[in-house]
Amino acid sequence: MSAALIWIVVGLGLLIVELFTMTFFLMWVAIAAFLAAAAVFIYPAAWVPWVVFCISAVVLLLATRPLARSIHGRATVASNVDALIGASGVVLQPVDNEQNTGRVRVGSDEWRARSCGVMIGASEYVRVLAVEGTTLIVKPDEAPECCPQS
């Protein structure tokens, strides 16, 4: 089997694997294998296809990775405490930074809370700005749409 045929088979194999993974990673390596197959015809020394393969794979990956990332997008879903940022809650114990008091309920969980400089009374609605350890940093907010204000 000729060296060019081996590079073509490797490239086709990588393309088939790319069809199953859809990562836009192996496609560039497969193209580098096809370029190495072409290099065999131009200069038949054994080391030339390897150099062409390595250089073209690196160049293709570095040049096209931003394109692949924009196609895939960043579909990250906030989880754990990151999901709390922006959530609304209700104050259970008045939030007073000077006295180091304050508890809020966000969802079904109760959290220690600090405000961004203002005192917030019990039963008021708050919005979570940040999470520092086990303490939520909150600001006063309006009642959620689904709840009637009293």
C-alpha positions in Angstrom: 0.0 0.0 0.0 1.4 3.4 -0.9 2.1 6.1 1.6 -0.5 8.4 -0.1 -3.2 5.8 0.2 -2.4 5.3 3.9 -2.8 9.1 4.5 -6.1 9.1 2.5 -7.5 6.2 4.5 -6.5 7.9 7.8 -8.2 11.1 6.6 -11.4 9.3 5.7 -11.3 7.5 9.0 -11.0 10.8 10.9 -13.9 12.3 8.9 -16.1 9.3 9.7 -15.3 9.7 13.4 -16.0 13.5 13.1 -19.5 12.7 11.8 -20.2 10.9 15.1 -18.6 13.5 17.4 -19.5 16.8 15.7 -16.7 18.6 17.5 -15.1 20.3 14.4 -11.8 19.1 15.7 -11.1 15.9 13.8 -12.2 17.5 10.6 -9.1 19.7 10.5 -6.8 16.8 11.4 -8.4 14.8 8.5 -7.7 17.7 6.1 -4.1 17.8 7.3 -3.9 14.0 6.5 -5.2 14.8 3.0 -2.6 17.5 2.6 0.1 15.0 3.7 -1.2 12.6 1.0 -0.8 15.3 -1.5 2.8 16.0 -0.2 3.7 12.4 -0.9 3.1 13.0 -4.6 5.1 16.3 -4.6 8.1 15.1 -2.6 8.3 11.4 -1.9 10.7 11.5 1.0 9.2 9.7 4.1 9.6 12.7 6.5 7.9 15.3 4.2 4.2 14.1 4.7 4.8 14.0 8.5 6.0 17.6 8.5 3.2 18.7 6.3 0.7 16.9 8.5 1.9 18.4 11.7 2.2 21.9 10.5 -1.1 22.0 8.7 -2.9 20.4 11.6 -1.7 23.0 14.0 -2.3 25.9 11.6 -5.8 24.7 10.7 -6.7 24.1 14.4 -5.5 27.5 15.5 -7.0 29.4 12.6 -10.4 27.8 12.7 -11.0 27.1 16.4 -12.8 30.5 16.9 -15.1 29.7 13.9 -15.9 26.3 15.4 -16.6 27.9 18.8 -19.0 30.5 17.3 -20.9 27.7 15.5 -21.2 25.6 18.6 -22.0 28.6 20.8 -21.8 28.6 24.6 -24.9 26.9 25.8 -23.9 26.9 29.5 -26.6 26.5 32.1 -26.1 28.2 35.4 -26.1 25.6 38.2 -25.6 25.4 41.9 -25.0 28.8 43.5 -24.5 30.4 40.0 -28.1 29.8 39.3 -29.0 32.1 42.3 -27.6 35.2 40.7 -30.5 37.3 39.4 -33.1 35.2 41.3 -35.7 36.9 43.5 -36.4 36.1 47.2 -38.1 37.3 50.3 -36.4 38.7 53.5 -37.1 36.5 56.6 -34.9 38.5 59.0 -34.1 42.1 58.4 -30.9 42.6 56.4 -28.6 45.0 58.3 -24.9 45.0 57.4 -23.9 47.0 60.6 -25.5 44.4 62.9 -24.4 41.6 60.6 -28.0 40.2 60.4 -30.2 39.1 57.6 -31.8 35.9 56.2 -33.6 35.5 52.9 -35.5 32.7 51.2 -34.7 32.1 47.6 -36.8 29.3 46.1 -37.1 26.8 49.0 -33.7 27.5 50.5 -32.9 29.9 53.3 -29.6 31.9 53.0 -27.6 34.4 55.1 -27.8 37.7 53.4 -26.0 41.1 53.2 -27.2 44.1 51.2 -25.3 46.6 49.1 -25.4 49.3 51.8 -29.1 49.6 52.6 -31.2 48.1 55.3 -33.9 45.8 54.0 -36.9 45.0 56.3 -38.6 41.6 56.8 -41.1 40.4 54.2 -39.6 42.7 51.5 -38.6 41.3 48.1 -34.9 41.2 47.1 -32.9 40.3 44.0 -29.6 38.3 44.4 -26.6 40.2 43.0 -23.8 37.9 44.0 -22.8 34.9 46.1 -19.9 35.2 48.5 -19.4 31.8 50.2 -22.6 31.0 51.9 -23.9 34.6 51.9 -26.0 36.2 49.3 -25.5 39.8 48.4 -29.0 41.2 47.7 -30.7 44.5 46.7 -34.3 45.6 47.2 -36.6 44.5 44.5 -40.3 44.6 43.5 -42.7 41.7 44.1 -42.6 39.0 41.4 -45.4 39.3 38.8 -47.2 36.2 40.1 -47.5 37.4 43.7 -50.0 40.1 44.7 -48.5 43.0 46.6 -50.0 43.5 50.1 
